[in-house]
Amino acid sequence: MEDAKKYLEVTQDESEAVSRLVFPSDRSIYDHFVESGIRVDRVQPGFIVCTFKVPPRLTDRAGNLANGAIATLVDMVGASTVFVPHIPMNVSVDMSISYMANAKLNDELEITSKRLGQRGRYSGTYVLLRNKASGEIIAEGRHSLFRSSSSKL
């Protein structure tokens, strides 16, 4: 238990570095860390393709892209396919993610998201993370979102 406490302790330098960071008020610090580095390659209604290079800040102890970062990417990129400007953002209500392989530090990933459909205020998306060099599927996710507004997509 003491080893775990020591590992989780934050140094004064780390604390000061984090306190100097500025983030938009509508996103969490974690969302900002994950979304930094996403490059949008192609956008069509209900479909988006992005590229993401795995940075050191999102790797686990084994040097793999952390599962939490993958979940955040599925959530963020999936939600982007049902985003409508000037309408309140969707709220994720369900995600199912299959983790198929590891993505390593500096791997370049292609993230594809497709809107599957809409029923009332609920929308569904499918997100695929693939290693661009090898073609290996890293993860795939299905994602359900609820729009608080009654607007149509």
DSSP file (Angstrom, degrees, kcal/mol; ACC not computed):
  #  RESIDUE AA STRUCTURE BP1 BP2  ACC     N-H-->O    O-->H-N    N-H-->O    O-->H-N    TCO  KAPPA ALPHA  PHI   PSI    X-CA   Y-CA   Z-CA
    1    1 A M     >        0   0    0      0, 0.0     4,-2.1     0, 0.0     5,-0.1   0.000 360.0 360.0 360.0 -39.2    0.0    0.0    0.0
    2    2 A E  H  >  +     0   0    0      1,-0.2     4,-2.5     2,-0.2     5,-0.2   0.877 360.0  54.6 -64.9 -37.0    2.8    2.4    0.8
    3    3 A D  H  > S+     0   0    0      1,-0.2     4,-2.3     2,-0.2    -1,-0.2   0.903 108.1  49.7 -62.1 -40.3    4.4    1.8   -2.6
    4    4 A A  H  > S+     0   0    0      2,-0.2     4,-1.8     1,-0.2    -2,-0.2   0.909 110.0  50.1 -65.3 -41.8    1.1    2.7   -4.3
    5    5 A K  H  X S+     0   0    0     -4,-2.1     4,-0.9     1,-0.2    -2,-0.2   0.917 111.1  49.1 -62.5 -43.4    0.9    5.9   -2.2
    6    6 A K  H >< S+     0   0    0     -4,-2.5     3,-0.7     1,-0.2    -2,-0.2   0.910 109.5  52.3 -61.9 -42.1    4.4    6.8   -3.2
    7    7 A Y  H 3< S+     0   0    0     -4,-2.3    -1,-0.2     1,-0.2    -2,-0.2   0.858 111.4  46.8 -62.3 -35.7    3.7    6.2   -6.9
    8    8 A L  H 3< S+     0   0    0     -4,-1.8    -1,-0.2    -5,-0.1    -2,-0.2   0.573  85.7 112.8 -86.3  -9.6    0.7    8.4   -6.8
    9    9 A E    <<  -     0   0    0     -4,-0.9     2,-0.5    -3,-0.7    -3,-0.0  -0.368  61.4-138.3 -65.0 142.3    2.3   11.3   -5.0
   10   10 A V        -     0   0    0     -2,-0.0    -2,-0.1     4,-0.0    -1,-0.1  -0.874  13.4-132.0-104.4 132.4    2.7   14.5   -7.0
   11   11 A T     >  -     0   0    0     -2,-0.5     4,-2.4     1,-0.1     5,-0.2  -0.333  24.8-110.4 -75.9 164.6    6.0   16.4   -6.8
   12   12 A Q  H  > S+     0   0    0      1,-0.2     4,-2.5     2,-0.2     5,-0.2   0.902 119.9  52.1 -60.9 -42.4    6.0   20.2   -6.3
   13   13 A D  H  > S+     0   0    0      2,-0.2     4,-2.3     1,-0.2    -1,-0.2   0.913 110.4  47.9 -61.4 -43.3    7.3   20.7   -9.9
   14   14 A E  H  > S+     0   0    0      2,-0.2     4,-2.2     1,-0.2    -2,-0.2   0.915 111.6  50.4 -64.0 -42.5    4.5   18.5  -11.3
   15   15 A S  H  X S+     0   0    0     -4,-2.4     4,-2.0     1,-0.2    -2,-0.2   0.910 112.1  46.7 -61.9 -43.8    1.9   20.4   -9.3
   16   16 A E  H  X S+     0   0    0     -4,-2.5     4,-1.0     2,-0.2    -1,-0.2   0.886 109.9  53.8 -66.8 -39.1    3.1   23.8  -10.5
   17   17 A A  H >< S+     0   0    0     -4,-2.3     3,-0.5     1,-0.2     4,-0.4   0.917 111.1  45.3 -62.2 -43.8    3.3   22.6  -14.1
   18   18 A V  H >< S+     0   0    0     -4,-2.2     3,-1.4     1,-0.2    -1,-0.2   0.874 107.1  58.5 -68.1 -37.2   -0.4   21.5  -14.0
   19   19 A S  H 3< S+     0   0    0     -4,-2.0    -1,-0.2     1,-0.3    -2,-0.2   0.733 101.7  56.4 -66.9 -20.2   -1.5   24.7  -12.3
   20   20 A R  T << S+     0   0    0     -4,-1.0    -1,-0.3    -3,-0.5    -2,-0.2   0.579  84.4 106.5 -85.9  -9.7   -0.1   26.8  -15.2
   21   21 A L    <   -     0   0    0     -3,-1.4     2,-0.4    -4,-0.4    -3,-0.0  -0.438  56.6-154.1 -72.8 142.8   -2.2   24.9  -17.8
   22   22 A V        +     0   0    0     -2,-0.1    -2,-0.1     7,-0.0    -3,-0.0  -0.978  15.4 179.5-119.8 129.7   -5.2   26.7  -19.3
   23   23 A F        -     0   0    0     -2,-0.4     6,-0.1     4,-0.0     5,-0.0  -0.943  36.8 -97.8-128.7 148.0   -8.2   24.8  -20.7
   24   24 A P    >   -     0   0    0      0, 0.0     3,-1.3     0, 0.0     8,-0.1  -0.362  36.2-125.1 -58.9 145.2  -11.5   25.8  -22.3
   25   25 A S  T 3  S+     0   0    0      1,-0.2    -2,-0.0     3,-0.0     0, 0.0   0.665 103.0  64.1 -71.7 -16.0  -14.2   25.7  -19.7
   26   26 A D  T 3  S+     0   0    0      2,-0.1     2,-0.3     0, 0.0    -1,-0.2   0.436 101.0  53.9 -90.5   3.0  -16.4   23.3  -21.6
   27   27 A R  S <  S-     0   0    0     -3,-1.3     2,-0.1     3,-0.0    -4,-0.0  -0.942  81.0-114.9-134.1 156.0  -14.0   20.3  -21.6
   28   28 A S     >  -     0   0    0     -2,-0.3     4,-2.0     1,-0.1     5,-0.1  -0.416  31.5-111.2 -81.6 163.7  -12.2   18.4  -18.9
   29   29 A I  H  > S+     0   0    0      1,-0.2     4,-2.1     2,-0.2     5,-0.1   0.868 119.9  53.6 -60.8 -37.0   -8.4   18.4  -18.6
   30   30 A Y  H  > S+     0   0    0      2,-0.2     4,-2.2     1,-0.2     5,-0.2   0.927 105.9  51.2 -66.9 -44.4   -8.4   14.7  -19.7
   31   31 A D  H  > S+     0   0    0      1,-0.2     4,-3.1     2,-0.2     5,-0.2   0.916 110.1  50.7 -57.2 -43.2  -10.4   15.5  -22.8
   32   32 A H  H  X S+     0   0    0     -4,-2.0     4,-1.6     1,-0.2    -1,-0.2   0.918 109.2  50.4 -62.0 -43.9   -8.0   18.2  -23.8
   33   33 A F  H  < S+     0   0    0     -4,-2.1    -1,-0.2     1,-0.2    -2,-0.2   0.890 116.3  42.0 -61.7 -39.1   -5.0   15.8  -23.3
   34   34 A V  H  < S+     0   0    0     -4,-2.2    -2,-0.2     1,-0.2    -1,-0.2   0.931 114.1  48.4 -75.6 -45.9   -6.6   13.2  -25.5
   35   35 A E  H >< S+     0   0    0     -4,-3.1     3,-2.0    -5,-0.2     2,-0.4   0.725  85.2 101.1 -73.7 -19.1   -8.0   15.4  -28.3
   36   36 A S  T 3< S+     0   0    0     -4,-1.6     3,-0.1     1,-0.3    -4,-0.0  -0.512  87.7  26.6 -64.0 122.1   -4.7   17.3  -28.7
   37   37 A G  T 3  S+     0   0    0     -2,-0.4    16,-0.5     1,-0.4     2,-0.4   0.337  82.6 133.2 106.0  -7.0   -3.1   15.7  -31.8
   38   38 A I  E <   -A   52   0A   0     -3,-2.0     2,-0.5    14,-0.1    -1,-0.4  -0.660  38.4-162.1 -76.7 127.7   -6.2   14.5  -33.6
   39   39 A R  E     -A   51   0A   0     12,-3.0    12,-2.8    -2,-0.4     2,-0.6  -0.955  12.2-138.9-112.3 124.8   -6.1   15.5  -37.2
   40   40 A V  E     +A   50   0A   0     -2,-0.5    10,-0.3    10,-0.2     3,-0.1  -0.728  25.9 172.5 -84.2 122.0   -9.3   15.5  -39.2
   41   41 A D  E     +     0   0A   0      8,-2.7     2,-0.3    -2,-0.6     9,-0.2   0.793  63.2   8.4 -98.7 -36.5   -8.7   14.0  -42.6
   42   42 A R  E     -A   49   0A   0      7,-1.9     7,-2.6     2,-0.0     2,-0.4  -0.988  57.5-171.9-152.9 136.7  -12.2   13.7  -44.1
   43   43 A V  E     +A   48   0A   0     -2,-0.3     5,-0.2     5,-0.2    38,-0.0  -0.997  13.1 158.2-134.4 131.6  -15.7   14.8  -43.1
   44   44 A Q  E >   -A   47   0A   0      3,-2.9     3,-2.7    -2,-0.4     2,-0.1  -0.935  59.6 -70.8-137.3 159.7  -19.0   13.9  -44.7
   45   45 A P  T 3  S+     0   0    0      0, 0.0    36,-0.1     0, 0.0    37,-0.1  -0.344 123.5   0.5 -54.3 121.7  -22.4   14.0  -43.1
   46   46 A G  T 3  S+     0   0    0     35,-0.3    69,-3.1    34,-0.2     2,-0.3   0.591 123.3  82.5  76.7  11.1  -22.5   11.2  -40.6
   47   47 A F  E <   +AB  44 114A   0     -3,-2.7    -3,-2.9    67,-0.2     2,-0.3  -0.990  47.7 171.9-150.5 135.8  -18.9   10.1  -41.3
   48   48 A I  E     -AB  43 113A   0     65,-2.2    65,-2.6    -2,-0.3     2,-0.4  -0.998  13.4-162.0-146.0 142.7  -15.5   11.3  -40.2
   49   49 A V  E     +AB  42 112A   0     -7,-2.6    -8,-2.7    -2,-0.3    -7,-1.9  -0.996  18.9 175.3-125.4 128.4  -11.9   10.0  -40.6
   50   50 A C  E     -AB  40 111A   0     61,-2.9    61,-2.7    -2,-0.4     2,-0.4  -0.856  22.9-139.3-127.5 161.7   -9.1   11.2  -38.4
   51   51 A T  E     -AB  39 110A   0    -12,-2.8   -12,-3.0    -2,-0.3     2,-0.4  -0.970  20.1-178.3-120.1 140.5   -5.4   10.5  -37.8
   52   52 A F  E     -AB  38 109A   0     57,-2.4    57,-3.4    -2,-0.4     2,-0.5  -0.978  16.2-151.8-142.6 125.1   -3.9   10.3  -34.3
   53   53 A K  E     - B   0 108A   0    -16,-0.5    55,-0.2    -2,-0.4    54,-0.1  -0.863  32.3-114.9 -97.2 126.8   -0.3    9.7  -33.3
   54   54 A V        -     0   0    0     53,-2.7    52,-2.8    -2,-0.5    53,-0.1  -0.439  35.5-156.5 -66.7 115.5    0.0    8.0  -29.9
   55   55 A P    >   -     0   0    0      0, 0.0     3,-1.5     0, 0.0     4,-0.1  -0.540  25.8-113.8 -91.6 159.9    1.8   10.5  -27.6
   56   56 A P  G >  S+     0   0    0      0, 0.0     3,-1.6     0, 0.0     7,-0.1   0.823 111.0  66.9 -59.7 -31.2    3.8    9.6  -24.5
   57   57 A R  G 3  S+     0   0    0      1,-0.3   -23,-0.0   -24,-0.1   -24,-0.0   0.673 102.8  46.4 -66.9 -15.9    1.2   11.3  -22.2
   58   58 A L  G <  S+     0   0    0     -3,-1.5     8,-3.1   -25,-0.1     2,-0.3   0.187  90.7 103.2-112.6  16.1   -1.4    8.7  -23.1
   59   59 A T  B <   -F   65   0B   0     -3,-1.6     6,-0.2     6,-0.3     2,-0.1  -0.690  61.9-134.2 -98.6 153.9    0.6    5.5  -22.7
   60   60 A D    >   -     0   0    0      4,-2.7     3,-1.9    -2,-0.3    -1,-0.1  -0.228  44.7 -79.7 -89.3-173.4    0.4    3.1  -19.8
   61   61 A R  T 3  S+     0   0    0      1,-0.3    -2,-0.0     2,-0.1    -1,-0.0   0.764 131.1  55.4 -61.9 -25.5    3.4    1.6  -18.0
   62   62 A A  T 3  S-     0   0    0      2,-0.1    -1,-0.3     3,-0.0     3,-0.1   0.472 119.9-108.2 -86.4  -2.0    3.9   -1.0  -20.8
   63   63 A G  S <  S+     0   0    0     -3,-1.9    42,-1.2     1,-0.3     2,-0.3   0.626  77.5 129.6  85.5  13.8    4.1    1.8  -23.4
   64   64 A N  B    S-G  104   0C   0     40,-0.2    -4,-2.7     1,-0.1    -1,-0.3  -0.690  73.2 -90.7 -98.3 153.2    0.7    1.0  -24.9
   65   65 A L  B     -F   59   0B   0     38,-3.3    38,-0.3    -2,-0.3    -6,-0.3  -0.478  57.0-109.9 -58.7 125.6   -2.1    3.6  -25.6
   66   66 A A     >  -     0   0    0     -8,-3.1     4,-1.9    -2,-0.2     3,-0.4  -0.274  13.5-126.6 -64.8 143.6   -4.1    3.5  -22.4
   67   67 A N  H  > S+     0   0    0      1,-0.2     4,-2.4     2,-0.2     5,-0.2   0.857 110.9  56.2 -58.5 -37.0   -7.6    1.9  -22.5
   68   68 A G  H  > S+     0   0    0      1,-0.2     4,-2.1     2,-0.2    -1,-0.2   0.870 105.7  50.9 -64.0 -36.2   -9.1    5.1  -21.0
   69   69 A A  H  > S+     0   0    0     -3,-0.4     4,-2.4   -11,-0.2    -1,-0.2   0.895 109.3  50.9 -67.1 -39.6   -7.6    7.1  -23.8
   70   70 A I  H  X S+     0   0    0     -4,-1.9     4,-2.6     2,-0.2    -2,-0.2   0.928 109.8  50.2 -61.8 -44.8   -9.1    4.7  -26.3
   71   71 A A  H  X S+     0   0    0     -4,-2.4     4,-2.3     1,-0.2    -2,-0.2   0.898 110.6  49.6 -61.2 -40.6  -12.5    5.1  -24.6
   72   72 A T  H  X S+     0   0    0     -4,-2.1     4,-3.0     2,-0.2     5,-0.2   0.905 110.2  50.4 -66.0 -40.8  -12.2    8.9  -24.7
   73   73 A L  H  X>S+     0   0    0     -4,-2.4     4,-2.7     2,-0.2     5,-0.5   0.919 110.5  49.7 -62.1 -43.3  -11.3    8.8  -28.4
   74   74 A V  H  X5S+     0   0    0     -4,-2.6     4,-1.8     1,-0.2     5,-0.2   0.926 114.7  45.6 -60.1 -44.1  -14.3    6.5  -29.2
   75   75 A D  H  X5S+     0   0    0     -4,-2.3     4,-2.1    -5,-0.2    -2,-0.2   0.944 118.1  40.7 -64.9 -49.7  -16.6    8.9  -27.2
   76   76 A M  H  X5S+     0   0    0     -4,-3.0     4,-1.3     2,-0.2    -2,-0.2   0.939 120.7  40.0 -69.4 -48.6  -15.2   12.1  -28.8
   77   77 A V  H  X5S+     0   0    0     -4,-2.7     4,-0.7    -5,-0.2    -1,-0.2   0.884 115.9  52.5 -71.3 -37.0  -14.9   11.0  -32.4
   78   78 A G  H ><<S+     0   0    0     -4,-1.8     3,-1.0    -5,-0.5     4,-0.3   0.920 108.8  49.9 -62.0 -43.3  -18.1    9.1  -32.2
   79   79 A A  H >< S+     0   0    0     -4,-2.1     3,-1.3     1,-0.2     4,-0.4   0.794  99.2  67.7 -65.8 -27.8  -20.0   12.1  -30.9
   80   80 A S  H >< S+     0   0    0     -4,-1.3     3,-0.5     1,-0.3    -1,-0.2   0.762  90.8  62.0 -66.5 -23.0  -18.6   14.3  -33.7
   81   81 A T  T << S+     0   0    0     -3,-1.0   -35,-0.3    -4,-0.7    -1,-0.3   0.649 112.1  36.5 -77.9 -13.1  -20.6   12.3  -36.3
   82   82 A V  T <  S+     0   0    0     -3,-1.3    -1,-0.2    -4,-0.3    -2,-0.2   0.273  88.1 126.5-117.7   8.8  -23.9   13.5  -34.7
   83   83 A F    <   -     0   0    0     -3,-0.5   -37,-0.1    -4,-0.4     6,-0.1  -0.459  37.8-169.2 -69.8 136.2  -22.8   17.0  -33.7
   84   84 A V    >   -     0   0    0      3,-0.3     3,-1.5    -2,-0.2    -2,-0.0  -0.992  26.5-116.1-126.7 122.1  -25.0   19.8  -34.9
   85   85 A P  T 3  S+     0   0    0      0, 0.0     0, 0.0     0, 0.0     0, 0.0  -0.227  96.1  14.0 -57.2 143.8  -23.7   23.4  -34.6
   86   86 A H  T 3  S+     0   0    0      1,-0.2     3,-0.0     0, 0.0     0, 0.0   0.595 104.2 105.6  67.9  14.3  -25.7   25.7  -32.2
   87   87 A I  S <  S-     0   0    0     -3,-1.5    -3,-0.3    62,-0.0    -1,-0.2  -0.968  85.4 -93.5-120.1 138.9  -27.6   22.7  -30.7
   88   88 A P        -     0   0    0      0, 0.0    61,-0.3     0, 0.0    60,-0.1  -0.196  52.7-102.0 -52.0 141.4  -26.8   21.4  -27.2
   89   89 A M        -     0   0    0      1,-0.1    59,-0.5    58,-0.1    -6,-0.1  -0.215  36.1-103.2 -67.7 153.7  -24.3   18.6  -27.4
   90   90 A N        -     0   0    0    -11,-0.2     2,-0.5    57,-0.1    57,-0.2  -0.281  25.7-134.3 -69.0 158.9  -25.2   15.0  -27.0
   91   91 A V  E     -C  146   0A   0     55,-2.4    55,-2.5    -2,-0.0     2,-0.3  -0.984  20.8-122.6-117.0 127.1  -24.7   13.0  -23.8
   92   92 A S  E     +C  145   0A   0     -2,-0.5    53,-0.2    53,-0.2     3,-0.1  -0.512  33.9 171.0 -69.1 130.8  -23.2    9.6  -24.1
   93   93 A V  E     +     0   0A   0     51,-2.5     2,-0.3     1,-0.4    52,-0.2   0.578  63.5  13.4-115.3 -16.9  -25.4    7.0  -22.5
   94   94 A D  E     +C  144   0A   0     50,-1.4    50,-3.1     2,-0.0    -1,-0.4  -0.936  55.8 178.8-161.6 135.2  -23.8    3.8  -23.6
   95   95 A M  E     -C  143   0A   0     -2,-0.3     2,-0.5    48,-0.2    48,-0.2  -0.999   6.4-170.3-138.0 138.8  -20.5    2.6  -25.1
   96   96 A S  E     -C  142   0A   0     46,-2.7    46,-2.5    -2,-0.4     2,-0.5  -0.979  14.3-175.7-127.1 117.6  -19.3   -0.9  -25.9
   97   97 A I  E     -C  141   0A   0     -2,-0.5     2,-0.6    44,-0.2    44,-0.2  -0.951  15.7-158.1-121.3 131.1  -15.7   -1.1  -26.8
   98   98 A S  E     -C  140   0A   0     42,-3.1    42,-1.8    -2,-0.5     2,-0.7  -0.937  11.9-151.8-104.5 119.3  -13.7   -4.2  -28.0
   99   99 A Y  E     +C  139   0A   0     -2,-0.6    40,-0.2    40,-0.2     3,-0.1  -0.823  24.0 167.4 -92.3 112.7  -10.0   -3.8  -27.4
  100  100 A M        -     0   0    0     38,-2.3     2,-0.3    -2,-0.7    39,-0.2   0.829  56.4  -7.1 -99.2 -37.5   -8.4   -6.0  -30.1
  101  101 A A  S    S-     0   0    0     37,-1.7     2,-0.3    35,-0.1    -1,-0.3  -0.932  73.4 -92.1-153.3 170.4   -4.7   -5.1  -30.1
  102  102 A N        -     0   0    0     -2,-0.3     2,-0.5    -3,-0.1   -36,-0.1  -0.705  22.7-150.6 -93.8 143.2   -2.2   -2.6  -28.6
  103  103 A A        -     0   0    0     -2,-0.3   -38,-3.3   -38,-0.3     2,-0.2  -0.958  22.1-148.3-106.9 130.4   -1.2    0.7  -30.1
  104  104 A K  B >   -G   64   0C   0     -2,-0.5     3,-2.3   -40,-0.2   -50,-0.3  -0.474  33.4 -68.0 -96.1 165.7    2.4    1.7  -29.1
  105  105 A L  T 3  S+     0   0    0    -42,-1.2    -1,-0.2     1,-0.3     3,-0.1  -0.261 121.7  11.8 -50.4 132.8    4.0    5.0  -28.6
  106  106 A N  T 3  S+     0   0    0    -52,-2.8    -1,-0.3     1,-0.3     2,-0.1   0.384  88.9 142.5  72.7   0.4    4.3    7.0  -31.9
  107  107 A D    <   -     0   0    0     -3,-2.3   -53,-2.7   -54,-0.1     2,-0.6  -0.472  49.7-132.0 -63.7 141.1    2.0    4.6  -33.7
  108  108 A E  E     -B   53   0A   0    -55,-0.2    24,-2.9    -2,-0.1    25,-0.5  -0.878  25.7-163.0 -99.2 124.9   -0.2    6.5  -36.2
  109  109 A L  E     -BD  52 131A   0    -57,-3.4   -57,-2.4    -2,-0.6     2,-0.5  -0.818  15.8-144.1-109.5 145.1   -3.8    5.5  -35.9
  110  110 A E  E     -BD  51 130A   0     20,-3.3    20,-2.5    -2,-0.3     2,-0.6  -0.940  17.9-163.2-102.1 127.1   -6.7    6.0  -38.3
  111  111 A I  E     -BD  50 129A   0    -61,-2.7   -61,-2.9    -2,-0.5     2,-0.4  -0.956   7.7-175.0-115.0 119.3   -9.9    6.7  -36.4
  112  112 A T  E     -BD  49 128A   0     16,-2.5    16,-2.7    -2,-0.6     2,-0.4  -0.942   1.8-173.9-116.5 133.3  -13.1    6.3  -38.5
  113  113 A S  E     -BD  48 127A   0    -65,-2.6   -65,-2.2    -2,-0.4     2,-0.4  -0.990   1.3-174.6-129.4 137.7  -16.6    7.1  -37.1
  114  114 A K  E     -BD  47 126A   0     12,-2.6    12,-2.4    -2,-0.4     2,-0.5  -0.995  26.3-126.6-131.7 132.8  -19.9    6.4  -38.8
  115  115 A R  E     - D   0 125A   0    -69,-3.1    10,-0.3    -2,-0.4     3,-0.1  -0.667  20.4-167.3 -74.9 126.8  -23.4    7.5  -37.7
  116  116 A L  E     -     0   0A   0      8,-3.1     2,-0.3    -2,-0.5     9,-0.2   0.781  51.3 -70.1 -87.6 -30.2  -25.5    4.3  -37.7
  117  117 A G  E     - D   0 124A   0      7,-1.2     7,-2.3     2,-0.0     2,-0.4  -0.956  39.0-107.0 161.0-179.0  -28.9    6.0  -37.3
  118  118 A Q  E     - D   0 123A   0     -2,-0.3     2,-0.4     5,-0.2     5,-0.2  -0.999  14.8-175.3-143.9 139.2  -31.3    7.9  -35.1
  119  119 A R  E >  S- D   0 122A   0      3,-2.7     3,-2.1    -2,-0.4     2,-0.3  -0.926  70.3 -50.2-134.7 109.8  -34.5    7.0  -33.3
  120  120 A G  T 3  S-     0   0    0     -2,-0.4     0, 0.0     1,-0.3     0, 0.0  -0.480 124.1 -17.6  62.8-125.4  -36.1   10.0  -31.6
  121  121 A R  T 3  S+     0   0    0     -2,-0.3    26,-2.4    -3,-0.1     2,-0.4   0.420 119.9  94.1 -91.9   0.7  -33.5   11.7  -29.5
  122  122 A Y  E <   -DE 119 146A   0     -3,-2.1    -3,-2.7    24,-0.2     2,-0.3  -0.776  51.3-175.3 -98.4 137.7  -31.1    8.7  -29.6
  123  123 A S  E     -DE 118 145A   0     22,-2.4    22,-2.7    -2,-0.4     2,-0.4  -0.941  10.2-150.4-126.8 151.3  -28.3    8.3  -32.1
  124  124 A G  E     -DE 117 144A   0     -7,-2.3    -8,-3.1    -2,-0.3    -7,-1.2  -0.954  13.0-175.7-122.5 143.5  -25.9    5.4  -32.6
  125  125 A T  E     -DE 115 143A   0     18,-2.6    18,-2.2    -2,-0.4     2,-0.4  -0.927  16.4-146.5-133.0 159.6  -22.3    5.5  -33.9
  126  126 A Y  E     -DE 114 142A   0    -12,-2.4   -12,-2.6    -2,-0.3     2,-0.4  -0.997  16.7-168.9-125.2 130.8  -19.6    3.0  -34.8
  127  127 A V  E     -DE 113 141A   0     14,-2.9    14,-3.0    -2,-0.4     2,-0.4  -0.975   3.0-169.7-125.5 134.1  -15.9    3.9  -34.3
  128  128 A L  E     -DE 112 140A   0    -16,-2.7   -16,-2.5    -2,-0.4     2,-0.5  -0.988   6.0-162.7-125.5 127.5  -12.9    2.0  -35.5
  129  129 A L  E     +DE 111 139A   0     10,-3.0     9,-2.7    -2,-0.4    10,-1.5  -0.954  19.3 175.5-108.5 123.4   -9.3    2.6  -34.5
  130  130 A R  E     -DE 110 137A   0    -20,-2.5   -20,-3.3    -2,-0.5     2,-0.5  -0.976  36.6-115.0-131.6 140.1   -6.8    1.0  -36.9
  131  131 A N  E  >  -D  109   0A   0      5,-3.0     4,-2.4    -2,-0.4   -22,-0.2  -0.633  25.4-149.7 -71.0 121.9   -3.0    1.1  -37.0
  132  132 A K  T  4 S+     0   0    0    -24,-2.9    -1,-0.2    -2,-0.5   -23,-0.1   0.870  90.8  46.0 -65.5 -36.8   -2.2    3.0  -40.3
  133  133 A A  T  4 S+     0   0    0    -25,-0.5    -1,-0.2     1,-0.1   -24,-0.1   0.931 127.7  22.9 -73.4 -46.2    1.1    1.1  -41.0
  134  134 A S  T  4 S-     0   0    0      2,-0.1    -2,-0.2     1,-0.0    -1,-0.1   0.676  92.0-130.7 -97.0 -19.1    0.0   -2.5  -40.3
  135  135 A G     <  +     0   0    0     -4,-2.4    -3,-0.1     1,-0.3     2,-0.1   0.417  54.3 151.8  81.1  -2.7   -3.8   -2.2  -40.8
  136  136 A E        -     0   0    0     -6,-0.1    -5,-3.0    -5,-0.1     2,-0.5  -0.375  49.8-120.2 -65.3 136.1   -4.3   -4.0  -37.5
  137  137 A I  E     - E   0 130A   0     -7,-0.2    -7,-0.3     1,-0.2     3,-0.1  -0.679  28.4-177.7 -79.3 123.9   -7.5   -3.1  -35.7
  138  138 A I  E     -     0   0A   0     -9,-2.7   -38,-2.3    -2,-0.5   -37,-1.7   0.886  63.9 -22.8 -86.8 -47.1   -6.7   -1.6  -32.3
  139  139 A A  E     -CE  99 129A   0    -10,-1.5   -10,-3.0   -40,-0.2    -1,-0.4  -0.987  50.3-156.3-160.2 157.1  -10.3   -1.2  -31.0
  140  140 A E  E     -CE  98 128A   0    -42,-1.8   -42,-3.1    -2,-0.3     2,-0.4  -0.996  17.1-172.2-138.5 145.3  -13.9   -0.9  -32.2
  141  141 A G  E     -CE  97 127A   0    -14,-3.0   -14,-2.9    -2,-0.4     2,-0.4  -0.988  20.4-150.6-141.5 146.7  -16.7    0.7  -30.4
  142  142 A R  E     -CE  96 126A   0    -46,-2.5   -46,-2.7    -2,-0.4     2,-0.4  -0.925  25.0-168.8-111.4 143.6  -20.5    1.2  -30.6
  143  143 A H  E     -CE  95 125A   0    -18,-2.2   -18,-2.6    -2,-0.4     2,-0.4  -0.996  13.1-160.5-143.2 126.5  -21.7    4.3  -29.0
  144  144 A S  E     -CE  94 124A   0    -50,-3.1   -51,-2.5    -2,-0.4   -50,-1.4  -0.923  14.2-172.0-111.9 137.3  -25.2    5.6  -28.1
  145  145 A L  E     -CE  92 123A   0    -22,-2.7   -22,-2.4    -2,-0.4     2,-0.5  -0.939  13.9-148.3-129.3 150.2  -25.9    9.3  -27.5
  146  146 A F  E     -CE  91 122A   0    -55,-2.5   -55,-2.4    -2,-0.3     2,-0.5  -0.977  11.1-146.9-118.7 127.8  -28.9   11.2  -26.2
  147  147 A R        -     0   0    0    -26,-2.4   -57,-0.1    -2,-0.5   -58,-0.1  -0.834   2.0-154.8 -95.3 126.7  -29.7   14.7  -27.5
  148  148 A S  S    S+     0   0    0     -2,-0.5     2,-0.2   -59,-0.5    -1,-0.1   0.743  78.3  70.4 -72.8 -22.2  -31.3   16.9  -24.8
  149  149 A S  S    S-     0   0    0    -61,-0.3    -2,-0.1   -28,-0.1   -62,-0.0  -0.593  84.0-130.2 -91.0 156.6  -32.9   19.0  -27.5
  150  150 A S        +     0   0    0     -2,-0.2    -1,-0.1     2,-0.0    -2,-0.1   0.256  65.0 128.7 -89.6  14.1  -35.7   17.8  -29.7
  151  151 A S        -     0   0    0      1,-0.1     2,-0.2   -30,-0.1    -4,-0.1  -0.271  56.9-122.4 -69.1 156.2  -34.0   18.9  -32.9
  152  152 A K              0   0    0      1,-0.1    -1,-0.1   -34,-0.0   -31,-0.1  -0.656 360.0 360.0 -95.6 154.6  -33.5   16.5  -35.8
  153  153 A L              0   0    0     -2,-0.2    -1,-0.1   -69,-0.0    -2,-0.0   0.418 360.0 360.0 -83.8 360.0  -30.1   15.6  -37.3
